[in-house]
Amino acid sequence: MDMAQVSVRILEKEYQFACPASERNDLLNAAEFLNAKMRQIRDSGKVVGLDRISVMAALNLANELLKGRSRDELMDSSVGLRIKSLRERVESALETGQQLEL
């Protein structure tokens, strides 16, 4: 696997990473996103210190991830119920030989 050395700057500090070359752009985008979140927290003036800013950013991102997963699960459940209902209507229509209106 072809590896790439990637340098990113987060809150004026340089970090070096190695990742698969195919994931280089994803890593750069993630670092840019994290840097923006951390700058936003730092610039609010409510949190001081790189460690605390990092933890706050991690908690905020984890919260967003969990909310997104929850929405995805609700969507999957809703779509699944809709598909089941449509399948039952199709099967019922085929059994009775009626035309199906969607």
Steps between C-alpha positions, in 0.01 A plus 500: 500500500634842401538720810506879507663728756258778587574816695210690654484813713246513781490809721841613374660166587640267233416127502640226275294196401537202274195369321411308185555729202136449397387651834729806495228745397260358759762552772566857386126577497456347848793703634359820349159425652653426842713814484190710429312344793792553735547861387130563559530366856822690567362826357191477721733570793313258725758219480871554557784259429564268208408188699165640606426635152586158352272316743216747443535463122508121532186502716317731260594285200408177682163654590438597136599150387264331746212730404565422134501128570174532690341687208631235259351222711163677511514554125591135438212389721256732324616393155483135603141538617405680179658227286321231701168681453556537125603136467183390682286718272671358190455142622137566587432658161669209321292252696172671415603594147423868555687794361724665759486877553809649665 
